[in-house]
Structure formats: C-alpha cells, structure tokens
Amino acid sequence: MDKLMLFFQRRDGLSSSEFHRHYLETHAPMATAWARVIHRYVVNLTDQPPQPLDSLGFTDRTEGGFDAITEAWVDSVPDFFDDRKCFADPEQARKMAADHHSFIGTMHGYRVSEELTENERRHELVFLRLRQTSGIHYEDLLRLCGEEAVGWIEHGVNEGWLQRDGSRVAFTPAGFLVSSELISQLF
C-alpha cells in the first residue's frame, strides 16, 4: 500500500470557504465512494488567511499557500492514477476529473512513507497488545512505558477500563471503546 500527500490550492475566483465546502461536501464523498483503490482518505483544511510563521523562523512561503492537504492510502500510486483500475465505471472517472478541475487550481502530490519515532513505535505496540484479548504481560508494559505505568494500570483497574489477570493486563470491553484516548494518557 502507498500513501499519497496531495497539496491543493483553490481555483482562482473561489473563496476559501467555497473551496472547503465543495471539497468536503462534494469532492471527498465522490472520491471515497468511487475510487476503489483508496483505503483511507483524510482531508486537512488550512487556516485562511495563513497564520504568520515568522516567529518560528519560517520565512519562505509558497505564494498563496495551500487550501487543503489530503492524505490518501491507496493500493498503489500507479493504480490511483489509472482510471481503469481506480474506478469501476468510466463515467465516474469523467465526473471526478470534471469536479476536480471545477474547484482545484494548482496541485502537488507526493508518495511518502510514514516513519515512527521510537516512542510512537512503543505506543503502537502497547496499544495493539492491550487491545488483544490476551493483553500484555505486566512486566513488558512496565519495560515499554516505564514506572509511570504502575499508577496508570491501578487507576485503569479501579475505573473498570483495564483488567489485570495474574501477570497480564488488557482493556475491558468498556476500555476498548475509548482505548485511543486512554493510551494517549500513558504516553
């Protein structure tokens, strides 16, 4: 699977709010319904007007900025850009292209790879292991998270979102529902 980052500027004559509304209410639903090679599609809308970043040391800006940055996880970049593989119906491909040109001006796209920091890798491992029925060994959790996990585990057991069965710790059904939020407290 490939990940694409797509940077969009609105077509001349459209306001930022018109661009954002059209993207969210028309284009993105078409893409997620019709493009059969897309597995995940995240639209990130930028602030308009762009906030000054001089205080952070950023002085070189793209003229006009971007109105949206979209993340798309696809079977492959070539398949994404091949209408026969991307769409089941040629009419969908035609409508999608026409809609694209109706509101998008400049577009830049990049195939990217996501790289996790060591802390994020530990976070993902703990998250996945706690969500498994068998859970994670208590000692492994302490090794991965440090001694601060002791209080977090005790609190979780007392609140009913963690269960400790001997040497294993796992989310309860109630904890499973809010597991992303709970894990973020630990890291």
C-alpha positions, 0 to 999 in steps of 0.5 A: 500500500502507498500513501499519497500527500496531495497539496491543493490550492483553490481555483482562482475566483473561489473563496476559501470557504467555497473551496472547503465546502465543495471539497468536503461536501462534494469532492471527498464523498465522490472520491471515497465512494468511487475510487476503489483503490483508496483505503483511507482518505483524510482531508486537512483544511488550512487556516485562511488567511495563513497564520504568520510563521515568522516567529518560528523562523519560517520565512519562505512561503509558497505564494498563496499557500495551500487550501487543503492537504489530503492524505490518501492510502491507496493500493498503489500510486500507479493504480490511483492514477489509472482510471481503469483500475481506480474506478469501476465505471468510466463515467465516474472517472469523467465526473471526478476529473470534471469536479476536480478541475471545477474547484482545484487550481494548482496541485502537488502530490507526493508518495511518502512513507510514514516513519515512527519515532521510537516512542510512537513505535512503543505506543503502537505496540502497547496499544495493539497488545492491550487491545488483544484479548490476551493483553500484555504481560505486566512486566513488558508494559512496565519495560515499554512505558516505564514506572509511570505505568504502575499508577496508570494500570491501578487507576485503569483497574479501579475505573473498570477500563483495564483488567489485570489477570495474574501477570497480564493486563488488557482493556475491558470491553468498556476500555476498548471503546475509548482505548485511543484516548486512554493510551494517549494518557500513558504516553 
